[in-house]
Amino acid sequence: VSHELNNVISIVDQTAGLLQDLLAGAKEGRPIAHERLQKIADSVAAQTERGVRIIKRLNTFAHSVDDPQKEFEINPTIENLVALARRFASLKRAELEVDLPEPSMKITNSPFRVQQALFICLRWLLDGSKPADRIFVSVKSISGNVSICAEGPASGQGRQPDMEYLDLLAARMGGTIDLTTENDRVRFDLILPTGA
């Protein structure tokens, strides 16, 4: 996230430098085209919006530890985590895709632990990914429970995820996590109860 924020600030800084150059030229009698000023203003506004979105995502994630057990909607929680994880995907030139049900389901659990478990799965999938690989996150209802799935290509490098830790984390949330490998695909299924 700090790299993304640094990119935003760098672009705004470069744009401010360009504006200073144009103003210096204007002092020497070179006119500044209205269209050029509009383009600079649009660039700063776009980067400001981008920065606000990044900070909002980070704040939402940071506050997920405030209540160790609460009722929350699963869709915005998963969308926020995936948005934060996209930086890791872009570094690997892989794609992260999300399929969420409408309307969003509510569960009572720890929002932080749910995101922690999903991120461990995503990070493991991304670490073994290659350019153009696609990793999918989906949520669905199964027999009154919520199933959060992360699926992607098998790395083929003999790496194994830390299922002991994931099992412990899932148990602390009152759920289970399964790992299946089929046809060169790896799938994590985190099954959680909807209630406390």
HELIX and SHEET records of a PDB file:
HELIX    1   1 SER A    2  LYS A   27  1                                  26    
HELIX    2   2 HIS A   34  ALA A   62  1                                  29    
HELIX    3   3 HIS A   63  VAL A   65  5                                   3    
HELIX    4   4 ILE A   74  LYS A   92  1                                  19    
HELIX    5   5 PRO A  111  ASP A  127  1                                  17    
HELIX    6   6 MET A  163  ARG A  172  1                                  10    
SHEET    1   A 2 LYS A  70  GLU A  73  0                                        
SHEET    2   A 2 LYS A 106  ASN A 109 -1                                        
SHEET    1   B 5 GLU A  95  ASP A  99  0                                        
SHEET    2   B 5 ARG A 134  ILE A 142  1                                        
SHEET    3   B 5 ASN A 145  PRO A 153 -1                                        
SHEET    4   B 5 ARG A 185  PRO A 193 -1                                        
SHEET    5   B 5 THR A 176  GLU A 182 -1                                        
END                                                                             
